Amino acid sequence: MAPNNLKPKRGRLLISKPYLHDPYFKRSVVLLTEHNKEGSVGFIVNKQVELNIGEAVEEFPEFESKLFLGGPVEKDSLYYIHTMGDAISDSVEIAKGIYWGGSFEVLKVLIENKKVKQSDLKFFMGYSGWSSNQLATELKNDSWIVADINQTNVISDMPENLWAELLRGMGKDYSVLANFPEHPSLN
């Protein structure tokens, strides 16, 4: 397989290799929101849980949006990414057209006023985090593929297919990984 030579950075994806069996990261796609010498932070964008945002947050405006498991760190905290840019004050652009966080109160007002569509944002319980050099070690151990993103991939409404679709979209060498059986010993 030809190496892809992309390095992790804010706004890139980590796609787990099919033989990574960690219960959180198995066949996962992680959007990196921070990457520097102190470590890395990101959110698993393809692990939906069976909870709606209104079921998880008291006094939240009526809004149909599923929650995602962002990662194993601080699973009792809520985070979000969105495409609304400066409409939500204090948000941080992590890639072209993709923003992280911002004023939760402003977001709630926008939702109450019907200024937000489900396709504009994604909510996460918890996040994924790596300490200094931890991600570099995992990359050397061949656990992840680093990839560029587009807005559709990150705010996808078909998260269960995202992992395989991204690998297939990377070309012939990577499409083999997309077809790798989940339980090879059963073949």
C-alpha positions in Angstrom: 0.0 0.0 0.0 1.3 3.4 -1.0 1.8 5.7 2.0 -0.3 8.8 2.0 2.4 11.0 3.8 -0.2 13.4 5.2 0.6 14.6 8.7 -2.0 15.2 11.4 -3.1 18.8 11.9 -6.2 20.7 12.9 -9.0 20.1 10.4 -7.7 16.7 9.2 -9.2 13.3 9.7 -7.8 10.2 11.4 -9.3 7.0 9.9 -8.7 3.9 11.9 -7.1 0.9 10.3 -9.5 -2.0 10.2 -7.4 -4.0 12.6 -7.6 -1.4 15.4 -9.9 -3.1 17.8 -10.1 -0.5 20.6 -13.8 -0.4 21.5 -14.0 3.4 21.0 -11.9 3.7 17.9 -12.7 0.5 16.0 -13.6 1.6 12.4 -13.8 5.2 13.5 -13.3 8.6 11.8 -11.9 11.3 14.0 -11.9 15.0 13.1 -8.9 16.7 14.7 -9.8 20.0 16.2 -6.4 20.6 17.8 -2.9 19.2 17.1 0.3 20.7 18.5 3.3 19.6 20.6 1.2 19.4 23.7 -1.1 16.8 22.1 -4.2 16.3 20.0 -8.0 16.7 20.5 -10.7 15.5 18.2 -14.2 14.0 17.8 -15.3 10.7 16.4 -17.7 11.8 13.7 -19.2 8.4 12.8 -20.3 6.8 16.2 -23.9 7.8 16.7 -25.6 7.0 20.0 -29.4 6.5 20.5 -30.0 9.8 22.2 -31.3 13.0 20.8 -29.8 16.3 22.0 -33.0 17.2 23.8 -32.9 14.0 25.8 -29.4 14.7 27.0 -29.6 18.4 27.8 -32.2 19.8 30.0 -34.1 22.9 28.8 -32.8 22.6 25.3 -35.0 24.0 22.5 -36.9 21.5 20.4 -34.4 20.3 17.8 -34.0 16.9 16.1 -30.4 16.0 16.3 -28.7 12.8 17.3 -25.7 12.7 19.6 -22.4 11.2 18.7 -19.8 9.6 21.0 -16.9 12.0 20.5 -14.5 9.9 22.4 -13.7 8.3 25.7 -12.6 11.6 27.5 -15.2 13.6 29.5 -18.2 11.7 28.2 -20.4 13.7 30.5 -19.6 16.9 28.6 -21.2 18.2 25.4 -19.3 19.6 22.4 -20.3 20.5 18.9 -19.0 21.3 15.5 -21.0 23.4 12.9 -21.0 25.2 9.6 -22.5 28.5 10.8 -19.2 30.4 11.3 -19.5 33.8 12.9 -23.2 33.4 13.5 -22.1 31.7 16.7 -19.7 34.0 18.6 -16.4 32.5 19.9 -16.4 29.6 17.5 -13.1 28.4 16.1 -12.6 27.6 12.5 -10.8 24.2 12.3 -11.1 23.7 8.5 -12.6 25.6 5.6 -16.3 26.0 6.6 -16.1 23.8 9.7 -16.2 25.4 13.2 -15.8 24.1 16.7 -17.9 25.3 19.6 -18.8 28.9 20.4 -21.4 30.4 22.6 -23.9 27.7 23.6 -26.5 30.4 24.5 -26.3 31.9 21.0 -26.7 28.5 19.5 -29.8 27.9 21.6 -31.3 31.2 20.5 -30.6 30.4 16.9 -32.3 27.0 17.3 -35.3 28.6 19.0 -35.6 31.1 16.1 -35.4 28.2 13.5 -32.2 29.6 12.1 -30.4 26.2 12.4 -30.9 23.1 10.3 -29.9 19.6 11.4 -27.3 19.6 8.6 -25.6 22.6 10.1 -24.2 20.9 13.2 -23.2 17.8 15.1 -23.2 17.2 18.9 -20.7 15.0 20.8 -20.6 13.5 24.2 -17.0 13.5 25.2 -13.9 13.9 23.0 -10.8 12.0 21.9 -7.5 13.1 23.3 -3.8 12.2 22.8 -1.0 13.4 25.0 2.3 14.8 23.6 3.7 12.2 21.1 1.0 9.7 21.8 -0.6 10.1 18.4 2.8 10.0 16.7 3.4 6.7 18.3 0.0 5.4 17.2 0.8 6.5 13.6 4.1 4.7 13.7 2.3 1.6 14.9 0.1 1.9 11.8 -3.2 2.4 13.7 -4.4 5.4 11.7 -4.5 6.9 8.2 -4.5 10.7 8.0 -6.8 12.2 5.5 -8.1 15.6 4.3 -11.8 16.4 4.8 -14.7 18.1 3.1 -17.7 19.5 4.9 -20.0 16.8 3.7 -17.8 14.1 5.3 -17.9 15.7 8.7 -21.5 16.6 9.0 -22.7 13.4 7.2 -26.2 12.2 7.9 -25.0 8.6 7.1 -22.3 8.2 9.7 -22.4 4.4 9.7 -21.0 4.3 6.1 -18.5 7.1 6.5 -15.4 4.9 7.4 -15.7 2.7 4.4 -16.7 5.5 2.0 -13.6 7.5 3.0 -11.3 4.6 2.5 -12.8 3.7 -0.9 -12.5 7.4 -2.0 -8.8 7.3 -1.3 -8.2 4.9 -4.2 -7.5 1.3 -4.9 -4.9 0.6 -2.2 -7.2 1.9 0.5 -10.4 0.4 -0.8 -9.0 -3.0 0.1 -9.0 -1.8 3.7 -12.7 -0.8 3.4 -13.5 -4.4 2.6 -11.4 -5.9 5.3 -13.7 -8.2 7.4 -14.6 -7.0 10.8 -13.9 -10.5 12.2 -11.3 -12.1 9.9 -11.2 -15.3 12.0 -14.8 -16.0 11.0 -13.9 -16.1 7.2 
